[in-house]
Amino acid sequence: MPSAPALSHPARTPHDPGASEAVTVDPALVKRAVKAAALGNAMEWFDFGVYSYIAVTLGKAFFPSGNPTAQLLSTFGAFAAAFLVRPLGGLVFGPLGDRVGRQKVLAVTMIMMAAGTFAIGLIPSYATIGVGAPLLLLAARLVQGFSTGGEYAGASTFIAEYSPDKKRGFLGSWLEFGTLAGYIAGAGLVTLMTALLSTEDLVSWGWRIPFLIAGPMGVIGLYLRLRLEETPAFTAETEKAESARRKVPLREMITGQWQALLLCVGLVLVFNVTDYMLLSYMPSYLTSELKYDETHGLLVVLAVMALMMVVQPFAGALSDRIGRRPVIAAGCAGFLFLSVPALLLIRQGSLFAIALGMGALGLLLVCFTAAMPSALPALFPTRVRYGSLSVGFNVSVSLFGGTTPLVVTALIGATGNMMMPAYYMMAAAVVGGVAVWFMTESAGRPLPGSPAQR
């Protein structure tokens, strides 16, 4: 990834109250911060990719039943449970990140996620310990969910506060580049195992391998994050006189930012519903609902994510040039009008049609993955950025994003309508479009409460 060049001092605007002299950040530090945050994020999301793509197998190991739909619902129920505790993690880690620093909290979330993922690989199956198996799986997922509550807001805040104002979209896009890399690593490993192992071996012991890999991956991620330095914006905030730096109560962090929080919830809703629909739910949809070959289905999704990774930095740079609002609005419009045609292509069943439909949805999703990491932190001032963003992001993800696989599977089971995924994405696009209408453009401007950066 190229280093960020020096940039000219942007004019003071209402968006940057109190801004004075521009702060010049060492390009080498910017590059290292972006790499470490993105690589750490990739490792954190590796397990989510693995869990999603191996959901059918996990259902057989932990939730024995004669009904495949019931197995899948149980597995995605454990998946969704992790998202129910994410707001609690956000309430703990967010304010902590605003008080003691972004870098320290990101190191803690790395440790907890790796431990929770590694523990899943050690849990005995249902056949060995009975009902204790799904309960232990649920406990491990809750640890993961709690730690993830402080992850995305912290990582996006970290990159945003390090980035020059006119390159924030490009640099922020590498965060989701890391997420996609983690998903691809998880999906690629599951695909390889599915191709090489028999169904019996996969259910018996093969599913454990991806989760056990999280141990050494977590050590690497922790090392990377411990080498990071605090962001210039947070450092400047902590250097203020104590008389000027009063502690922010949690109530003020929420009620004092209620308008920005509502915008955050709406933006995150469309971002995560479409994200989890495409990257987490669709592999299981292809296999369990459309009876598509499991290996081929995973390969298609893998190819779509690789395509998204290629486009991601260019879309981030585009958001710096034309603004975050036009890029995000294009994604909302695309999902509103193209979700049904794309799903009809996918349901047609041929490899070409599935790849075309999934590819179209993937390119639309890039509008969000490229622009959101820079747009969301710009909603809040420095002193409450980590905490307020953690609350808004995790509440939205918990209620709408992480529950997407469970809700859509249940809707299909209740109605028999196989087009439910498209309708769900269209509804999310409407909510996201309303949020975009009311948000303020932040491209090329200093973050609220921070001086200009170049």
C-alpha positions as CSV (number, residue, x, y, z in Angstrom):
1,M,0.0,0.0,0.0
2,P,1.5,3.4,-1.0
3,S,2.5,5.8,1.7
4,A,0.2,8.9,2.1
5,P,1.8,12.0,0.7
6,A,1.8,15.4,2.4
7,L,-1.3,17.4,1.8
8,S,-2.2,21.1,1.8
9,H,-3.9,22.7,4.7
10,P,-7.7,22.7,4.1
11,A,-9.7,25.8,5.0
12,R,-11.4,25.9,8.3
13,T,-15.1,24.9,8.1
14,P,-17.9,24.6,10.6
15,H,-17.1,20.9,10.5
16,D,-13.8,21.4,12.4
17,P,-14.6,23.8,15.2
18,G,-11.5,25.1,16.9
19,A,-9.1,24.0,14.2
20,S,-6.0,26.0,13.9
21,E,-2.7,24.9,12.4
22,A,-2.7,21.7,10.3
23,V,-1.0,18.7,11.9
24,T,1.5,16.8,9.6
25,V,1.6,13.1,10.3
26,D,4.6,11.0,9.4
27,P,3.6,8.9,6.3
28,A,5.5,6.0,7.7
29,L,3.4,6.0,10.9
30,V,0.2,6.3,8.8
31,K,1.2,3.3,6.7
32,R,2.1,1.2,9.8
33,A,-1.1,2.1,11.6
34,V,-3.3,1.3,8.6
35,K,-1.5,-2.0,8.0
36,A,-1.7,-3.1,11.7
37,A,-5.3,-2.2,12.1
38,A,-6.3,-3.9,8.9
39,L,-4.3,-7.0,9.6
40,G,-5.6,-7.2,13.1
41,N,-9.2,-6.8,11.8
42,A,-8.6,-9.6,9.2
43,M,-7.6,-11.9,12.0
44,E,-10.6,-10.9,14.1
45,W,-13.0,-11.6,11.2
46,F,-11.3,-14.9,10.1
47,D,-13.4,-16.8,12.6
48,F,-16.7,-15.2,11.5
49,G,-16.0,-16.3,7.9
50,V,-15.2,-19.8,9.1
51,Y,-18.3,-20.0,11.3
52,S,-20.5,-18.9,8.4
53,Y,-19.1,-21.1,5.7
54,I,-19.0,-24.2,7.9
55,A,-22.4,-23.6,9.5
56,V,-24.0,-26.7,7.9
57,T,-21.3,-28.9,9.4
58,L,-21.4,-27.3,12.8
59,G,-25.2,-27.9,12.8
60,K,-24.6,-31.6,12.5
61,A,-21.9,-31.6,15.2
62,F,-23.6,-29.5,17.8
63,F,-27.3,-29.6,17.1
64,P,-28.4,-33.1,16.0
65,S,-31.8,-33.2,14.4
66,G,-33.6,-34.9,11.6
67,N,-34.6,-31.5,10.2
68,P,-31.7,-29.7,8.3
69,T,-33.5,-26.4,8.6
70,A,-33.7,-26.7,12.4
71,Q,-30.0,-27.5,12.5
72,L,-29.2,-24.4,10.5
73,L,-31.5,-22.3,12.6
74,S,-29.8,-23.5,15.7
75,T,-26.3,-22.8,14.3
76,F,-27.2,-19.3,13.2
77,G,-28.9,-18.8,16.5
78,A,-25.6,-19.2,18.2
79,F,-24.1,-17.0,15.5
80,A,-26.7,-14.3,16.3
81,A,-26.2,-14.6,20.1
82,A,-22.7,-13.2,19.8
83,F,-24.3,-10.0,18.3
84,L,-26.7,-9.6,21.2
85,V,-23.8,-9.0,23.6
86,R,-21.9,-6.7,21.2
87,P,-23.6,-3.6,22.6
88,L,-22.4,-4.6,26.0
89,G,-18.9,-4.9,24.7
90,G,-19.3,-1.5,23.0
91,L,-20.5,0.1,26.2
92,V,-17.3,-1.2,28.0
93,F,-14.6,-0.9,25.4
94,G,-15.9,2.3,23.7
95,P,-15.7,4.7,26.7
96,L,-12.5,2.9,27.8
97,G,-11.0,3.6,24.4
98,D,-11.8,7.3,24.8
99,R,-10.3,7.3,28.3
100,V,-7.2,5.2,28.2
101,G,-6.5,5.1,24.5
102,R,-7.4,3.3,21.3
103,Q,-4.3,1.2,21.1
104,K,-4.6,-0.5,24.5
105,V,-8.3,-1.4,23.9
106,L,-7.6,-2.8,20.5
107,A,-4.9,-5.1,22.0
108,V,-7.4,-6.4,24.6
109,T,-10.1,-7.2,22.0
110,M,-7.5,-9.1,19.9
111,I,-6.7,-11.3,22.9
112,M,-10.3,-12.0,23.7
113,M,-11.3,-12.8,20.2
114,A,-8.4,-15.2,19.7
115,A,-9.2,-17.0,22.9
116,G,-12.9,-17.4,22.1
117,T,-12.2,-18.7,18.7
118,F,-9.5,-21.2,19.8
119,A,-11.9,-22.4,22.5
120,I,-14.5,-23.4,19.9
121,G,-12.0,-25.8,18.4
122,L,-11.6,-27.6,21.7
123,I,-15.3,-28.2,22.5
124,P,-16.5,-31.8,22.4
125,S,-19.3,-32.7,20.1
126,Y,-22.9,-33.3,21.0
127,A,-22.4,-37.0,20.7
128,T,-19.7,-36.8,23.4
129,I,-21.1,-34.6,26.1
130,G,-24.7,-34.0,25.0
131,V,-26.3,-30.6,25.7
132,G,-23.1,-29.3,27.2
133,A,-21.7,-29.0,23.7
134,P,-24.1,-26.3,22.3
135,L,-23.9,-24.5,25.7
136,L,-20.1,-24.3,25.5
137,L,-20.4,-23.1,21.9
138,L,-22.7,-20.4,23.0
139,A,-20.4,-19.3,25.8
140,A,-17.4,-19.1,23.4
141,R,-19.5,-17.1,20.9
142,L,-20.5,-14.7,23.7
143,V,-16.8,-14.0,24.5
144,Q,-16.2,-13.3,20.8
145,G,-19.2,-11.0,20.6
146,F,-18.2,-9.1,23.6
147,S,-14.7,-8.5,22.3
148,T,-16.0,-7.6,18.8
149,G,-18.1,-4.9,20.5
150,G,-14.9,-2.8,20.7
151,E,-13.2,-3.9,17.5
152,Y,-14.7,-2.2,14.5
153,A,-15.3,1.2,16.1
154,G,-11.8,1.1,17.5
155,A,-10.1,0.1,14.3
156,S,-12.0,2.6,12.1
157,T,-11.4,5.3,14.7
158,F,-7.7,4.5,14.8
159,I,-7.3,4.7,11.0
160,A,-9.5,7.8,10.6
161,E,-7.5,9.7,13.3
162,Y,-4.2,8.8,11.7
163,S,-5.2,9.6,8.1
164,P,-4.7,12.9,6.3
165,D,-8.0,14.6,5.6
166,K,-7.9,14.2,1.8
167,K,-6.8,10.5,1.9
168,R,-9.1,9.3,4.7
169,G,-11.4,7.4,2.4
170,F,-8.6,5.6,0.6
171,L,-6.8,4.7,3.8
172,G,-10.0,3.7,5.6
173,S,-10.9,1.4,2.8
174,W,-8.0,-0.9,3.8
175,L,-9.8,-1.8,7.0
176,E,-12.5,-3.6,5.1
177,F,-9.8,-4.9,2.7
178,G,-8.5,-6.7,5.8
179,T,-12.0,-7.9,6.7
180,L,-12.4,-9.4,3.2
181,A,-9.0,-10.9,3.5
182,G,-10.0,-12.6,6.7
183,Y,-13.2,-13.9,5.2
184,I,-11.3,-15.2,2.2
185,A,-8.8,-17.0,4.4
186,G,-11.7,-18.6,6.3
187,A,-13.7,-19.5,3.2
188,G,-10.6,-20.8,1.4
189,L,-9.7,-23.0,4.2
190,V,-13.2,-24.4,4.6
191,T,-13.4,-24.9,0.8
192,L,-10.1,-26.8,0.8
193,M,-11.3,-29.0,3.7
194,T,-14.7,-29.6,2.1
195,A,-12.9,-30.8,-1.1
196,L,-10.3,-33.0,0.7
197,L,-12.3,-34.5,3.6
198,S,-15.3,-36.8,3.5
199,T,-18.5,-35.6,5.2
200,E,-17.9,-38.0,8.1
201,D,-14.3,-36.7,8.7
202,L,-15.5,-33.1,8.4
203,V,-18.2,-33.6,11.0
204,S,-16.0,-35.7,13.2
205,W,-12.8,-33.7,13.5
206,G,-12.1,-31.6,10.4
207,W,-14.3,-28.6,11.4
208,R,-12.0,-28.0,14.4
209,I,-8.9,-27.1,12.3
210,P,-9.9,-23.5,11.3
211,F,-10.8,-22.6,14.9
212,L,-7.5,-24.0,16.3
213,I,-5.6,-21.8,13.9
214,A,-6.9,-18.8,15.7
215,G,-4.3,-19.4,18.5
216,P,-1.2,-18.5,16.6
217,M,-3.0,-15.9,14.5
218,G,-4.0,-14.1,17.7
219,V,-0.4,-14.0,18.9
220,I,0.6,-12.3,15.6
221,G,-2.3,-9.9,15.7
222,L,-1.5,-8.9,19.3
223,Y,2.2,-8.3,18.4
224,L,1.1,-6.0,15.6
225,R,-1.2,-4.0,17.8
226,L,1.2,-3.6,20.6
227,R,3.6,-2.0,18.2
228,L,1.2,0.8,17.4
229,E,1.4,4.3,18.7
230,E,-1.6,6.3,19.9
231,T,-3.3,8.5,17.2
232,P,-2.4,12.2,17.0
233,A,-6.0,13.2,17.7
234,F,-6.2,11.2,20.9
235,T,-2.7,12.3,22.0
236,A,-3.7,16.0,21.5
237,E,-6.9,15.4,23.5
238,T,-5.0,13.9,26.4
239,E,-2.5,16.7,26.4
240,K,-5.2,19.3,27.2
241,A,-5.3,20.7,30.7
242,E,-7.3,18.6,33.1
243,S,-9.5,21.5,33.8
244,A,-10.5,21.5,30.1
245,R,-10.9,17.8,29.9
246,R,-13.9,16.7,31.9
247,K,-14.8,13.1,31.8
248,V,-17.8,12.3,29.6
249,P,-20.6,10.4,31.3
250,L,-22.1,7.5,29.3
251,R,-25.5,9.2,29.3
252,E,-24.0,12.3,27.6
253,M,-22.1,10.1,25.2
254,I,-25.5,8.8,24.0
255,T,-28.0,11.6,24.6
256,G,-25.6,14.3,23.7
257,Q,-25.0,12.6,20.3
258,W,-28.4,11.3,19.6
259,Q,-28.7,12.7,16.1
260,A,-25.4,11.4,15.0
261,L,-26.2,8.1,16.7
262,L,-29.4,7.8,14.7
263,L,-27.5,8.4,11.4
264,C,-24.9,5.8,12.5
265,V,-27.6,3.2,13.2
266,G,-29.2,3.8,9.8
267,L,-25.9,3.7,7.9
268,V,-24.7,0.6,9.7
269,L,-28.0,-1.2,9.2
270,V,-27.8,-1.1,5.4
271,F,-24.0,-1.8,5.5
272,N,-24.3,-4.9,7.7
273,V,-27.6,-6.4,6.5
274,T,-26.2,-6.5,3.0
275,D,-22.7,-7.5,4.2
276,Y,-23.9,-10.5,6.3
277,M,-26.5,-11.4,3.7
278,L,-23.9,-11.8,1.0
279,L,-20.8,-13.0,2.9
280,S,-22.3,-15.0,5.7
281,Y,-25.8,-16.2,4.7
282,M,-25.5,-16.8,0.9
283,P,-23.1,-19.8,1.1
284,S,-25.7,-21.6,3.4
285,Y,-28.5,-20.4,1.2
286,L,-26.9,-21.9,-1.9
287,T,-26.4,-25.2,-0.1
288,S,-29.4,-25.7,2.1
289,E,-32.1,-23.8,0.3
290,L,-31.1,-24.2,-3.4
291,K,-29.4,-27.6,-3.0
292,Y,-26.3,-26.2,-4.8
293,D,-23.0,-28.1,-4.6
294,E,-21.3,-26.9,-1.4
295,T,-17.8,-26.7,-2.8
296,H,-18.9,-24.8,-5.9
297,G,-21.0,-22.4,-3.8
298,L,-18.1,-21.6,-1.6
299,L,-15.8,-21.0,-4.6
300,V,-18.2,-18.6,-6.1
301,V,-18.4,-16.5,-2.9
302,L,-14.6,-16.7,-2.6
303,A,-14.3,-15.3,-6.1
304,V,-16.8,-12.5,-5.3
305,M,-14.8,-11.4,-2.3
306,A,-11.6,-11.4,-4.3
307,L,-13.3,-9.1,-6.8
308,M,-14.4,-6.8,-4.0
309,M,-10.8,-6.7,-2.6
310,V,-9.5,-5.5,-6.0
311,V,-12.1,-2.8,-6.3
312,Q,-12.0,-1.7,-2.6
313,P,-9.1,0.8,-2.6
314,F,-10.3,2.4,-5.8
315,A,-13.7,2.9,-4.4
316,G,-12.2,4.4,-1.2
317,A,-10.2,6.8,-3.3
318,L,-13.3,7.7,-5.3
319,S,-15.1,8.6,-2.0
320,D,-12.2,11.1,-1.4
321,R,-12.7,12.6,-4.8
322,I,-16.5,12.9,-5.1
323,G,-17.6,12.4,-1.4
324,R,-18.9,9.7,0.9
325,R,-22.5,10.5,0.3
326,P,-22.6,9.9,-3.4
327,V,-20.8,6.6,-3.0
328,I,-23.0,5.3,-0.2
329,A,-26.2,6.6,-2.0
330,A,-25.2,4.6,-5.1
331,G,-25.0,1.5,-3.0
332,C,-28.4,2.0,-1.5
333,A,-30.0,2.7,-4.9
334,G,-28.3,-0.4,-6.3
335,F,-29.6,-2.7,-3.6
336,L,-33.1,-1.2,-3.9
337,F,-33.4,-1.8,-7.6
338,L,-31.1,-4.7,-8.3
339,S,-31.6,-7.1,-5.4
340,V,-34.5,-8.9,-7.0
341,P,-32.9,-9.3,-10.4
342,A,-29.6,-10.5,-8.8
343,L,-31.4,-13.1,-6.7
344,L,-33.4,-14.3,-9.6
345,L,-30.1,-14.9,-11.4
346,I,-28.7,-16.8,-8.4
347,R,-31.9,-18.9,-8.3
348,Q,-31.5,-19.8,-12.0
349,G,-28.9,-22.2,-10.8
350,S,-26.1,-22.2,-13.4
351,L,-22.6,-21.4,-12.4
352,F,-22.5,-18.4,-14.7
353,A,-25.8,-17.0,-13.4
354,I,-24.9,-17.4,-9.8
355,A,-21.5,-15.8,-10.3
356,L,-23.2,-12.9,-12.2
357,G,-25.8,-12.3,-9.5
358,M,-23.3,-12.6,-6.6
359,G,-20.8,-10.4,-8.4
360,A,-23.4,-7.6,-8.9
361,L,-24.3,-7.7,-5.2
362,G,-20.6,-7.8,-4.3
363,L,-19.8,-4.6,-6.3
364,L,-22.7,-2.8,-4.7
365,L,-21.5,-3.8,-1.3
366,V,-18.1,-2.2,-2.0
367,C,-19.9,1.1,-2.0
368,F,-20.4,0.6,1.8
369,T,-17.2,-1.3,2.6
370,A,-15.1,1.4,1.0
371,A,-16.8,4.5,2.3
372,M,-18.2,3.6,5.8
373,P,-14.8,3.2,7.6
374,S,-14.1,6.9,7.0
375,A,-17.8,8.2,7.1
376,L,-18.8,6.7,10.4
377,P,-15.9,8.1,12.6
378,A,-16.6,11.5,11.1
379,L,-20.1,11.6,12.7
380,F,-18.6,12.1,16.2
381,P,-16.1,14.5,17.9
382,T,-12.7,13.2,19.2
383,R,-13.5,13.1,22.9
384,V,-16.5,10.7,22.4
385,R,-15.7,9.2,19.0
386,Y,-14.8,5.6,20.1
387,G,-17.5,5.4,22.7
388,S,-20.4,6.9,20.7
389,L,-19.4,5.0,17.5
390,S,-19.2,1.7,19.5
391,V,-22.7,2.2,20.9
392,G,-24.3,3.2,17.5
393,F,-22.5,0.6,15.5
394,N,-23.0,-2.3,17.8
395,V,-26.7,-1.6,18.5
396,S,-27.4,-1.6,14.8
397,V,-25.3,-4.7,14.1
398,S,-26.9,-6.6,16.9
399,L,-30.5,-5.8,16.0
400,F,-30.2,-6.0,12.2
401,G,-26.8,-7.2,10.9
402,G,-25.9,-10.2,12.9
403,T,-29.4,-11.5,13.0
404,T,-29.8,-11.4,9.2
405,P,-29.0,-15.1,8.6
406,L,-31.4,-16.2,11.4
407,V,-34.2,-13.9,10.4
408,V,-34.0,-14.7,6.7
409,T,-33.8,-18.4,7.3
410,A,-36.9,-18.2,9.6
411,L,-38.8,-16.1,7.1
412,I,-38.2,-18.6,4.3
413,G,-39.2,-21.4,6.6
414,A,-42.4,-19.6,7.6
415,T,-43.5,-18.3,4.2
416,G,-41.8,-20.7,1.7
417,N,-40.8,-17.6,-0.3
418,M,-37.3,-18.0,-1.6
419,M,-37.0,-14.3,-2.5
420,M,-36.9,-13.2,1.1
421,P,-33.2,-12.3,0.9
422,A,-33.9,-9.8,-1.8
423,Y,-36.8,-8.2,0.0
424,Y,-34.7,-7.9,3.2
425,M,-31.9,-6.1,1.4
426,M,-34.3,-3.7,-0.3
427,A,-35.8,-2.7,3.0
428,A,-32.4,-2.1,4.4
429,A,-31.5,0.0,1.4
430,V,-34.5,2.3,2.0
431,V,-33.3,2.9,5.6
432,G,-29.8,3.5,4.5
433,G,-31.0,6.0,1.8
434,V,-32.8,8.0,4.5
435,A,-29.7,8.2,6.6
436,V,-27.6,9.3,3.6
437,W,-30.0,12.1,2.9
438,F,-29.5,13.6,6.4
439,M,-25.8,13.0,6.8
440,T,-23.2,15.8,6.3
441,E,-20.4,15.3,3.7
442,S,-17.1,14.7,5.5
443,A,-14.7,14.0,2.6
444,G,-11.6,16.2,2.6
445,R,-12.5,17.8,5.9
446,P,-11.0,17.5,9.4
447,L,-12.7,15.2,11.9
448,P,-15.0,17.0,14.3
449,G,-13.0,18.3,17.3
450,S,-9.6,17.7,15.6
451,P,-7.2,20.0,13.7
452,A,-6.7,19.6,10.0
453,Q,-4.3,16.8,9.1
454,R,-2.0,16.5,6.1
